[in-house]
Amino acid sequence: MEKNIPEIYGSLVFNDKVMRDKLPKDVYKALRKTISTNTHLELDVANAVAVAMKEWAIEHGATHFTHWFQPLTGYTAEKHDSFISPGDHGDITMDFSGKELVKGEPDASSFPSGGIRATFEARGYTNWDPTSPAFIKDGTLYIPTAFCSYSGEALDKKTPLLRSMEAISNEAVKILKLLGRDDVVGVTTTVGPEQEYFLIDEEDYKARKDLIFTGRTLLGAMPPKGQEMEDHYFGALKPRVAEFMHDLDEELWKLGIPAKTKHNEVAPCQHELAPVFDTTNVAVDRNQLTMEVMKTVAKKHGYVCLLHEKPFAGVNGSGKHNNWSISSTSGENLLDPGKTPDENIQFLVFLMAVISAVDDYADLLRLSVASAGNDHRLGANEAPPAIISIFLGDELTAVLDSIENDKFFDKKGKVKMEMGAKVLPHFFKDTTDRNRTSPFAFTGNKFEFRSLGSSFSVAGPNTVLNTAVAEELSKFYEELKDVPKAKLTSAVHDLLKKTIKDHKRVIFNGNGYTDEWVKEAKKRGLYNFRSTPDVLPQLVAKKNVELFKKHGIYSETELNARYEIMLENYCKTLHIEALTMQDMVVKQFLPSLLEYTEEIVNTAISKKTLSEALVTKTEEKQAATLSKLYSEIFDLAETLKKDTKKAEGMDDYLTLARFYHETVVEDMEKLRKVADEAELLLPDEFLPYPTYEKMLFYV
């Protein structure tokens, strides 16, 4: 029997409907005020909410609660406590107080802190985020929280994001009031993160140490067919995959996650899920939850869900497109150009704030998507290049050109599309095309930041984006605040004109994959950080430290901590990859290669003993080729081992990161190339792990 989607949607979420039903009216109003205006929540309100939340959770089978937070590991964390409290007569009661709702105390020294917390300084705090709804998963009430150290520094991804949302709201309201919008009391940013992923059989996953330890294949030759036939993209779903997607949708809908779109992606076994957009911090929480649920549901179907940016060499990797926009509290999209964008002053002001933010802080945007995994993907003719630029399309580019040069803007209007077959209905084409090579593209009423890796928390990139746009709006306000009302329209026009001239270098509507664009971008003075070690120092560059401090997003201590953590994480990731590759080559691949070589040699010997006439040069030639490859692989593995040992002796993380990028990664690529060449000569029964062919085409 088909389930009723409206009934199951949000059934495991302590959402607005539940709060209205469960809370006293005055408590509900106080909580809604906190959520909509970011005001402080009093303890008596928290106590009432806690009682209602506990009763609702128990009704739905929950026995425990947890403060669910996002430490600087890139994953989520949770510590479960039961609702039970001992009674006076050997019995128990089910209790949950406002204090327990508002505050938790995990061990802060055991999470990455970048030196903020020493091992003996263990205390940290989790703090309830009332703007992100609690939910039930696996019999536990999950309470979204922020996480900070005993001395108050943010040790998570949520706290800076919430600060950045307040910053952009404050600056946007000031500008809107200058433009005559006294009705707007706040703005919020919204995000819809499209999630790409791979599905492979669990048994294949278990047979590959590289997937288990690193999330990507470190060895593996391409099969005769990859993605070149372009037959997987939007192709018919295989029944087993369709069943997984159906169950995934249902689980996400129960948790109030508006999963909307699902389809096959470009690479074999690659797929995508896209939700409806939501308020940024809620969207971040829901995307983290989506990735967790994907893995759980995949396991139930005998799959493993791979979220690494590049699990398979030779086919497309996975990204996460971050669809970002700004709306007023009344629901008006401030990035909607309307029918006449050239006359929409409000839209043009916010558009230019985004463009100038991307130009001024392109280094931070590039840094926000930097990781060892994403280094394999960016600029690899399957994802946006590492150079940050903006795609606007022809119409908006023409609008800005007319403002810059005081020219008349020629409104062409909508073009009716006729497909040539009378049975097909007419429709109007959009005023601008899409550009899949652009890292930051305007797509109608939002910007799509396409550089994020699939495993990323979207908190970091959106924190940077919110803060950078807040800064540009702040600059606009300073230039306009003292202008007499009668001259404001002219002053805004002059400001737009100047901003276009100063920042048009970042606008590029062409093919971002070409060498010509790399040369052109250099001529324009745009950043081109090719790797994570190249860009990480920008986090603590003076202009960026000043930006974050000005808007209260990060203290200098918090920034330095994140710099250390990102460097350390990069180095640890590559160290694990190097050790895993050595282990696979020495303990698995070389013994298999030797075994097959010995069989070839024994075949040649047996032929000789039968008759000299039966002897051919084929086996001898084949054995010589395999022996040569064995020797090359052994030597390259020794080089990798030696350089890994050298890395282990380095103390400075930036020097170490560069050594890993320039030396160890190169060692691994050389070793892989020869090993993959040898793999093509081995029969499947001699291979110590599943091949690409089996993993990608037998699902």
N, C-alpha and C positions, 0 to 999 in steps of 0.2 A: 504493500500500500504506500502510495507516494506521501511523503511528509509535507505538512503545511509550512511553507517557508516563512510567512509572516509570524507564525506561532513560534517556530524554533529560533528565529533571528533575535539575538540578544538575550536569549533565555537564561544564559549563565553570566549576565552582566548586571551589576548594581547601577543601572542607568537612570536617566531622569524619570522615566515612568515608574520604576520601582521606588525611587526616592519620594516621588509625589504620593505614592500609595502608603509607604511605610513611615514617613517622617511627619511629625507635627508640623502644621503650616508655618509657624514662626521659624522652626529649625530649617525647614526646606527653603524658605526665603533667604535665610542667612547663608546657607550653603550655596544657593544659586548666586547670591551677591558675590561671594568669595570667588566662585568659578568665573563669573562674567567680568568682574572688575579687579581681580587680583588683590582683594582686601584680606586682612588678617582674619583667621577663623578662631573664635573663642573656644576655650576648653569645654564649656557647658554644651556648646553646639556639637563639638567632637564627641562628647559622651553620648549624646542622643543619637548621633549618626552611628556610633560604634554598636549600640544596642540593636538598632534596626538592621545594620549590616550583618551582625552575628545571627539574628533570628532568621533573616532571609537566607544566609549561607547554610544554616543547619537544615532549613526546610528543603534545600537542594542537596542534602547529603554531605555537606562539608563537615569535617571533624577538626581541621587545622586551619591556621592562617599563616601567611608569610608576607614579609615586606620584600617586595620584588624590585630589584634595582639594577642599574647598569654600570658596573665598575669599569675601570679602564683596561679590562681584559679584552673588550670588544664583544663580550657575551653578557648574559644576564646572570644574576645571583639570587639565591633564596635560602632562607633558614626557616624551617617549619616548626610552629608551636601549636599544641592542641588547645582547644577551648576549655579543657577541663581544669577545675580547681577543687582540691580536697574539701569535703564538708566536715562538719563537727562530729558526725556519727559514722565515719567510715564510708560515707557516700561521696558523690561528686556533684558539682554544679557546672554549668556551661557559662563561662564568663568571658567578656571581652570589653575592656574599658576604653575610654577616649584617649587615655595616656598610651595604651598599647597600640591604638590606631595611629596616633600621631608620631610616636617615636619608637625606634628599635635600636639595638646596640650590637651590630656585628663587629667582628675583629678587623680593624682597619689596617693593621700591619701586614696581614696576609694577602692583601690585594695590592696591585701595583700602585705605588704612591710617588715614585720619582724622588725618594728621599724625604718626603714630607713626614712620614711615619717611620720611626726606627722599630726594630723587632720588639723591643720591650715596651714601646708605646702603642698599646694594642687597641685602645678604645676608639670606636667610630660611631656615627649615628646615621640611621635612616629616618627620613622625614616624609610623611604622607603628602602626596601630590593630589589634592582634591579635584584638580581639573582633568585628571585621567581616571576613568571609572574602574573600580575594582571588579574582579571577575572570578569565577570558580573554574578550576582545572584540576582533574584527578583528585577530587575530594578535598581540595584546599582552597581557601579564600585568598586570592592574590591581590595585594594592595600595592599599586605603583608608588614608588618612593624615590626621593633624592638620597644621596649618600655623601657624607662629609666626614672630615677628620675631627678629632677631639678639639682641635684649635680652630675649626670652622672652614678649612679649605675644602673646595669641591673635589671629591675623588671619583666623580662619576661623569656621565655624559648628559644627564638630564638637567642638572643644576645650571650649567652654562647656557644650555638651550633655553630654559625658562627665563634666564636673565636677558638673553638676546631678544626674546619675544617681547619682553617689557620694553627694551630699548627701542626697538623699531616702532612699537606702538606709541611710545612717548614722542618720538621725533615726527612720526607721520601725522599725529593729531595736531601738532604745532603748525605744520605746513598746511594741513587741511583747513584749519581755522583762519590762516592768512588768506586762503582762497575762498573764504566765506562760508565754510562748512562748519558752522557752530553746532550742528546737530550730532556730529561724530564725537563720541567720547573715548573711542579706542579702535585699534585695528588689530587684526590677527593674521598671521601667515598660515597658509594651508599647504599641505603636501599630499601627493598621491604617488607612492613609490612602486614602480613596476619591478617585479622580482623575477629574474631569470634563474634557472636551475637545471641540473642534470639528474636523471634517474638511471641507476644501474642495478642489476641483480645483487642482492645481499651476499650471495655465495661468491660472486666474482670479487666483490669488495673485500671480503674476509681473506681472500687468497692473495691480496696485494698489500704488502707492507707500506708502500708509498702512499696509497690512498688512506690507509689507517692512520699513519703518523703525520702526513703532511697535507692531505686533502687533494693532492694532485699526483698524476703519474710522472715519475722521474725517468722511467724507461718505457719504451713502447713504439714499435714501428707502425706507420700508417698502413691501413689495409688498401686494397686496390681502389676502393671507392671511399670518398669522404663525404663532403657536402656539396661537391661541385655540380651535381645535377639539380640542386636547389629544389628537391622534391619533398623535403621534410618540413620546410617553413609553411605554416598554416595548413599542413597536410592533415588527412583524416587521422583521428586519434585511434591508436591501437586499443582494443577492448580493455586490456589490463590497465593501461595508462588512464583510459577514460574512467574506469572504476576508482582508481586512486584520486583523480581530480574531483570526481563526484563526492567522495567521502571527505576530501580536504575542504571543499566548499562548505559542506554541512558543518564540519567542526569549526570552521572559521565563522560561519554565520551565527552559530550558537554563542560565540564569544564576541558578537557584535562587530566583527570585522567585515566590511562590505566588499567581499571578493566579487569582482564584476566580470573580468575577462580572463579566459584561459585559452592557450593555443600552443601548438608546436613551434619551437624556435628554429633557427637556421641549421644548427649542428644536429647530427643524429643524437637521439636521446635527450635533447635539450628542449625545455619548455618555459613558458612564462605565465605568471599570474599577476593581474593588475587589479587593485582595489579602487573604489571611489575615494576622492581626496577627503582629508579631514584636517582639523586643527593640528599644527605641526607636532606638538609634543605628544598628542594622542596618536597621530600617524606613526611617530617614531616607536612608541610602545607597541602599537599593533603590528608594525613590521617585524620587530624583534619576536613577538609572539607568533607571527606567521611563519618565520623561519624555524622556530621550535616545533610548531604543529606539523609543518611539512615533513620534518625528520621522523616524527612519531607516526604519522599516517603512512609514510613510505614504508616503514618497518613492518606495519601490519599487512602490507601488500607484497612483502618479500623484496622490497627495494631498499636502496640507500639513496637519500637525497644529497647530492653534492652541491655545495654552495661556493666552492673555491672559484676564483676568477678565471682560472685556466686549468681545469682538471685534465684536459687532453690536448697535447700539442698537435698542430696541424688542422684543427677545426676551431670554430669560433669559441671564445670564452664567454663568460656570463657577467653581465652588468646589472645595474639597478638604476633605472631612470627616475630622477627626482623632479616631479612636476610641482613647481613652486609658484604660489601667487600670494597676493595681499588683498584682504577684504576688510571693509569697515564692520563695526559691530552690528550694523543694520543689514549686513549681508551683501553690500555692494562690492563687486570686484573692481579694485582700483587699477588693474591691468587690462581691463576690457576697453578696447579702443572705440567701441561703438560704431555707428555707421559713418561718422565723419571724424576719423582720428586726427586730422589736421586742425580741427576746431576744438578738440577735446583737451583743454588746457590741463585739467587734473590728470588725465591719462598721460600726457606728454611729460609732465613733471615727474611722475613716478617711473615712467619708462626711462627717462634720462638719469634718474637716481640709480636705477639698476645698471644701466650701461656704464656709468662712471664708476660704480662700485666694482663691477667686474674688471674694468681696466685698472683701477688703482690697486685692487687687491687680488689680482689674478694669481699672484704667488701663493696667497693663502687658500684660494679655491683649489689650486693644483695640489697643495699640501694636504688639504682636507680629504683627498681621494688617494693619497699615497700609501702604498703598502707593497710588500714583497710580491704578493699575489697579483696585484693590479699592474705592477711593472711589466708583467708578461702580456698584458692586454692593451694598454693605452698605446695608440699609434701603430697598432699591428694590423691595419687595414680591416678591422672588424669592430673597432671602437673608436671613439673620438681621439684625435692626436693629443699629445701632452701639452701642446700650445693652447692656452685658453683664449677663445674668441667667441663672438656672438653672431648668430644668424638672425636676421630680422625679416628677410624676404623683400621682395621688390617694392611693395606698397609702402611699408613703413620706412624703408630706406629712402624712398622718393619723398616722403613727408619730411624726414629730417633734412634731406638735401634742400627742399624748398624753404625750410626755416633758416638754414645756414646761409643760403644765398639770396634770401628775400625774393623768392620766385613764386609764381602762382602754382598751386598744386592742382594738377589735372585729375579730377575724380573720374575714373573709368567705369566705376560701378561693377556690379556682379555680371559674370559671363555665364550664359546658359550653356550647359553641356549637352550635346546631342551625340548619341552613340552610333547612329546610322541605322539602327533597327527600330522600326516604328513601335514595336511592342514594348520597348524599354521606356520607362518614364523619364522625362527631363529632370535635371537638377542643376543647381548653381554651384560652380566650382569655388573653392576658397580663394581669398585674395592673395594668398601666399602659398608657396610650395613648402615641403619639408626638406630638411637637410640632415641626413643621418651621419654626416661626417663632422657635424658641429658639436663641440662640447656643451654649448649653452645656447639653446635655440628658442626663439619666441614661437609659440604654437597656438596663437589665436587670442588667448586671454591669460596666459601663464608662460613661464619659462621652464624649459626642460633641461635640467643639468644632467648630462648623459655620461659623465665620466666616472660615476661611482661604481665600485666593484660590488659583485653580488653578495658577498659576505658582510659588507659594511653595515654598521649602524648608521642611519641617516642623520643622526643627531649632530655629528661634527660638521659636515658640509652645510647644514641648515643654520647652525650657530654662526658660522663664518658669513654666510649669505645675509642673514638677518642683521648682523653687526655692521657689515660693510655698507648695506643699504641705509641703515640708521645713520651712519656717519655722513653719507652723501646728503641725506635729507637734512641733517643738522647744518651742514655747510650752506645748503639752499636757504634754510631759515635765517641764518646769520646775514646772508646777503639781502634778504627781502624784508626782514622784520621792521626796519625803520622807514620803508618806502611809503609815502602817503597813498591812501587808498585810490585816489584819482589816477595815480601813475603806476599802480601795481601791474596792470595788464601789460604795459610797455616794458616794465622791469622784468617780468616773468619771461617775456619774449626774448629780451636781451640775454637773460640768464640761460635760457634754452639754447640760444644761438652760440654763446660762448662755450657751453658744455659740449655741444655737438662738435665744435672745432677741436676742443681739447681731447675728446675721447673717441672720435670716429675711427681711430686706428684699430680699435678692438673689434669693429664690425667687419665681418667677412662672410659673404654669401656663397662662396665657391666651394670647390672640392678640397677638404682639409687633408686628404691623403697624399697629395702630390708633393714632389720635391720643390716645385715652384712656390708653393705656399710656405714651406719652411724658410726659403730664402726671403720671400716677401715679408714674413712675420719678423724675421731678424732685422730687415730694413726698417720696419715700423717700430722696432724697439720692444717687441713683445717677449715675454719670458718663454724659455723652452727648457724646462727641467725634465730631463729624460728619465731620471730614476729617483727613487725615494731618498737615497743619501744626498743627491743634488739639492733637493728642495727642503729637507727637514730644517736646516739652519734658519730658513725664513721665518719659522715660528717665533724665534726670539730676536728677529731683526727689530731695530729700534722703532721704525714706523708702525710695525704690527703690535709690538708691546704697548705702545702709546694708544693705539686704537682700542685694544681690549680693556686697558685700564680706564680710559676715558668713559667708556660706556658701562663699566662695572661688570664685564663679562668674565674676565680672568684677572687675578692679581699676578704680579710678576713671578711670585713663588709658584702659583698654579701653572703658569706657562712653562717655566723652567722644568717643573715636574713632568709635564706632558711631553716636552722635548726629550727628556731622558727616557721616558717610558717608550715613546715611539722608536727611538734609536735602538733601545734594548730589545724591543719586540722584533724589529727588523733583523737584527743580528741573530737572535735566538731562532727565528723562523728558518733562516738560511743554514744555521748550524745543524738543526734537526734534519733538514733536507740533505745536507752533505753527508751526515752520518747514516741516514737511511739509505742513500744511494750506495754508499760503500758496503753496507750490510747486504743489500740485494745483489750487488755485483759479485762480491767475494763469496757469499754463502749460498747464493742461488744460481745466478746466471753463469758464472765461470764453471762451476761443477757440471751444469747441464751442457754447456758448450763442449767441455772436455769429454763428457760421456758420449755425445754424438760423434765427436771426432774419433774417439776410440772405436766406435762401431764401424765407421767408414774404413779405418785402418784394418780392423779385423776382417772386414769383407774383402779387402784387397789381398790380405794374407791367405784367406781361405781359397780365393780364386787361384793363387799361385800354386798352392798345394794340389789342387785338382789337376791343373794343366797349365803349362806356360802359355798355351794358345788362348786361354780364357782371360789372361791378364790384360787389362786396359789401363790407360793412363788416367781415366776419369776419376777413380777413387783417390789416386795419388794427388791429382790436381786439387780435388775437393778437400782432402785432408790438409794439404799445404795451405789452402786459403783459410780454412778454419783455424789452423795453428797460428797463422799470421795474425788473424783477428784476435785470437786468445791472448797472444803476446801484447798486442797493442792495448787491449782492454785492461790487462793486468798492469801495464806501465802507467796508463792514464789513471787507474784507480789508486795506484801508489802516489801519483802526483797530487790527486785530490786529498788523500789521507795526510800527506805531508803539509799541504797548505791549510787544511783544517786544523791540524796541530799548531801550526804557526798562528792561526787566528785565535786559538784558545789562550795564547800567551799575551794577547794584546789587552791593554787596559782602557784606552780612550775609545769610547763608543763610536764617535764619528769616524775616526781613523779605521776602526774595525768594520764599520758599515761599508765604507768605501772599499776596503780590502775584499770583503765578501762580494760586493758588486763587481769589482774589476777583475778579481782573481778567482775566487771560489766558484762563482756562477759560471765563469768561462771554463774552468776545469770541468764542471758538471756538464756543460753543453758539449764539450769535446768528447767526453766519455760517453754521453748518451748517443751521439752521432755514430760512433763505431759500434756500440752495443746494439743499436737499432739495425745497423747494417748486418750484423751477425744474426740477429733475431730472424731476419727474412730468410736465412738459410737453414734454420732449425725447423724440423717437423713439429707440429703442435704438441705431440706427446712428449717431447723433450723439453718444452718450455716450462719453467717453474711457476708461471702465473698466467692468468687469462690474458689473451691478446686484445688489442683494440677492436679487432673484428668481432670477437665474441662479446665484448662489453657493449659496443655501440650498435650492433646490428642483430643481436639475438634476444633483445629484451621483449 
